[in-house]
Amino acid sequence: MGVGFLLFGLFAFAPGYTFGWLSNVLQFRQRRLITRLTAAVPLSIGIVPIVTYYLWRCWLPLVWVACGAWGTTCAILLIRDVRVNRLRLSRSGWLVLAIGTGWLVVGTLSLVALQIGNRLYFSLASYDQSTRAAFTAALSRGGIPPHNPFFFAGQPVPLRYHYFWFIPCSLVDQIGGKLVHAHQSIIAGTLWCG
């Protein structure tokens, strides 16, 4: 699951940092580095599903080109920003870091199945996530628009459900190969949202 979380950063951090820096939305470049790092996540979550949707509708390789451009540009900007503005955490910065770390621990423990001895304990969220994992896997297999994974009337039927958030989850599933599957990418996306 850690691999999925790291790969999700390509969609939940890098695009927002790049977009914020290049557009200077909300005076992004004038903010402290810790504020920019934090603001990159909601910016990414806001723009990535719609941008990847349109790129994928045109041609899936465009999504990978955009992903490479976001990642490369973000890395260049971060190296520049860390050199110019040393990452110093104030007391409130340490508090935000502690809250974020706490969320990652609590979120992970509440979303994954736990094996204790010979018993496996599923989280309550896994019932809801099983449906979403099927939608994500359908996107990974068939592209946009996905086919309904729960209904086949002699031919594939288009999915009649919102699936924008499952697009980045599907892309993480695809990049991760055998290391990341659809359910793990859903968990990674949930943790990044938190």
C-alpha positions in Angstrom: 0.0 0.0 0.0 3.0 2.3 0.6 3.9 2.1 -3.1 0.3 3.2 -4.0 0.5 6.2 -1.6 3.8 7.3 -3.1 2.6 6.9 -6.7 -0.6 8.8 -5.9 1.7 11.8 -5.1 2.1 12.2 -8.9 -1.6 13.0 -9.1 -2.3 14.4 -5.6 0.7 16.7 -5.1 2.8 17.4 -8.2 0.1 18.9 -10.4 -1.1 21.3 -7.7 2.3 22.5 -6.9 3.1 23.0 -10.6 -0.2 24.7 -11.3 0.0 26.9 -8.2 3.5 28.0 -8.9 3.0 28.7 -12.6 -0.3 30.5 -12.3 0.4 32.1 -8.9 -3.1 31.4 -7.9 -3.8 32.7 -4.4 -0.4 34.4 -4.5 1.1 30.9 -4.3 4.7 32.0 -4.9 4.6 34.6 -2.1 3.6 32.0 0.5 5.9 30.2 2.8 7.2 26.9 1.5 5.3 24.9 4.0 2.1 26.6 3.0 2.8 25.9 -0.7 3.5 22.3 0.1 0.2 22.0 1.9 -1.9 24.0 -0.7 -0.6 21.8 -3.5 -2.8 18.9 -2.4 -6.2 20.5 -2.6 -5.2 22.2 -5.8 -4.3 18.9 -7.3 -7.4 17.2 -6.1 -9.4 20.0 -7.7 -7.8 20.0 -11.1 -6.4 16.5 -11.8 -9.7 14.5 -12.3 -11.1 16.9 -14.9 -7.7 17.4 -16.8 -7.0 13.7 -16.9 -10.6 13.0 -18.0 -10.2 15.3 -21.0 -6.7 14.1 -21.9 -7.8 10.4 -21.5 -10.8 11.0 -23.8 -8.5 12.3 -26.4 -5.7 9.7 -26.1 -4.4 7.9 -22.9 -0.7 8.5 -23.7 -1.5 12.3 -23.3 -2.2 11.6 -19.6 1.2 10.0 -19.1 2.9 12.9 -20.9 1.1 15.3 -18.6 2.0 13.2 -15.6 5.7 13.3 -16.6 5.5 17.1 -17.2 3.9 17.6 -13.8 6.4 15.5 -12.0 9.5 16.9 -13.8 8.3 20.5 -13.4 7.4 20.0 -9.7 10.8 18.4 -9.0 12.6 21.4 -10.6 10.4 23.9 -8.8 10.8 22.1 -5.4 14.6 21.9 -5.8 14.6 25.6 -6.6 12.3 26.5 -3.7 14.1 24.5 -1.1 17.4 26.1 -2.1 15.9 29.6 -1.9 13.6 29.1 1.1 14.9 26.7 3.6 12.2 24.5 5.0 11.9 25.7 8.5 8.9 24.6 10.5 7.3 26.9 13.0 5.4 25.7 16.0 2.2 25.6 14.0 4.1 23.9 11.1 5.1 21.1 13.5 1.5 20.8 14.7 0.2 20.5 11.1 2.9 17.8 10.5 1.8 15.9 13.6 -1.8 16.1 12.6 -1.0 14.9 9.1 1.0 12.0 10.5 -1.7 11.1 12.9 -4.2 11.1 10.1 -2.0 8.7 8.0 -1.8 6.3 10.9 -5.5 6.4 11.9 -6.6 6.5 8.3 -4.5 3.5 7.3 -5.5 1.4 10.3 -9.2 2.2 9.7 -9.1 1.4 6.0 -7.1 -1.8 5.7 -7.9 -5.3 6.8 -6.0 -6.5 9.9 -4.8 -10.0 10.4 -4.5 -11.0 14.0 -3.4 -14.6 14.4 -5.4 -16.7 12.0 -8.3 -14.2 11.8 -8.8 -11.5 9.3 -10.7 -8.4 10.4 -12.2 -6.3 7.6 -12.8 -2.6 8.1 -16.3 -1.3 7.8 -15.2 0.9 4.9 -14.1 -2.1 2.9 -17.8 -2.9 2.0 -18.1 0.5 0.4 -14.6 0.4 -1.1 -15.3 -2.9 -2.8 -17.7 -1.2 -5.2 -15.4 1.7 -5.8 -12.5 -0.7 -6.4 -14.6 -2.4 -9.1 -15.2 0.9 -10.8 -11.5 1.8 -10.6 -10.6 -1.6 -12.1 -13.2 -1.1 -14.9 -11.5 2.2 -15.8 -8.1 0.5 -15.8 -9.3 -2.2 -18.1 -11.5 -0.4 -20.5 -10.7 3.3 -20.3 -13.2 6.2 -20.5 -16.1 5.9 -20.4 -15.9 2.7 -18.3 -18.2 -0.3 -18.6 -20.4 -1.2 -15.7 -18.6 -4.0 -13.8 -21.8 -5.3 -12.2 -24.0 -5.6 -15.3 -23.6 -7.3 -18.7 -26.6 -7.5 -21.0 -24.9 -9.5 -23.7 -22.7 -6.5 -24.4 -20.8 -4.0 -22.2 -23.1 -1.3 -20.7 -21.6 2.2 -20.0 -21.2 3.0 -16.3 -23.9 5.4 -15.1 -22.2 6.6 -12.0 -19.8 9.4 -11.2 -16.2 8.3 -11.7 -14.0 11.4 -11.9 -12.3 10.6 -8.6 -11.6 7.0 -9.8 -9.6 8.3 -12.7 -6.5 9.1 -10.7 -7.0 6.0 -8.7 -7.1 4.0 -12.0 -3.9 5.7 -13.2 -2.1 4.7 -10.0 -3.5 1.2 -10.5 -2.0 1.2 -14.0 1.4 2.7 -13.0 1.7 0.4 -10.0 1.3 -2.8 -12.1 1.4 -5.9 -9.9 2.5 -3.8 -6.9 -0.7 -1.8 -6.6 -4.2 -2.9 -7.3 -7.4 -1.0 -7.5 -8.4 -1.3 -3.8 -5.0 -0.1 -2.7 -5.2 2.9 -5.0 -8.6 3.8 -3.5 -7.0 3.7 0.0 -4.1 5.8 -1.2 -6.5 8.4 -2.6 -8.4 8.5 0.6 -5.3 9.1 2.6 -4.2 11.9 0.2 -7.6 13.5 0.5 -7.3 13.5 4.3 
